[in-house]
Amino acid sequence: MEKTPVTTAVRQLRAAKVAFADHLYAYEEKGGTEVAARELGIDEHSTVKTLVMEDEERHPLLILMHGDRQVSTKELARVLGVKSIHPCTPETATKHTGYLVGGTSPFGTRKQLPVYVEESILALPLLYINGGKRGYLVSIKPEDLIRVLHPVPVRVGIE
């Protein structure tokens, strides 16, 4: 078994005394949560993707979504009271977070970004989220996610 990659996400989790388990898998370009879930033998619904988006003023934000759902950017914009929300380009996402797309973690981002989470994620007994490197997820309890990131719960997921 490979040892834990020491990413800025892992450093933040350790500093916050979060209990987490490592899950390394063979990363596939554009494979997303479907590949991670398949490789790790877990439910894609409990894999959480970290999406980097911006509003029309180019203010960045993170939205955490179930692996098997999409974000309604129209609904997210309405909830946030902005005109529009759109996904960042991979280059812009890396600039905001310090992570490569496919390895974006909400923990240890380069800049402190507002974090929104699909409300139902917080009801999962355990969630699998990127640990800051492609092919690397960590499993944590939702209460630790809340304690460390203080995300704003929203309902913007679509199947």
Sequence and secondary structure as in RCSB ss.txt:
>XXXX:A:sequence
MEKTPVTTAVRQLRAAKVAFADHLYAYEEKGGTEVAARELGIDEHSTVKTLVMEDEERHPLLILMHGDRQVSTKE
LARVLGVKSIHPCTPETATKHTGYLVGGTSPFGTRKQLPVYVEESILALPLLYINGGKRGYLVSIKPEDLIRVLH
PVPVRVGIE
>XXXX:A:secstr
       HHHHHHHHTT   EEEE    TTTHHHHHHHHHT  GGGEEEEEEEEETT  EEEEEEETT EE HHH
HHHHHT S EEE  HHHHHHHHSS TTS  SSS SS   EEEEGGGGGSSSEEEEEEETTEEEEE HHHHHHHH 
 EEE  EE 
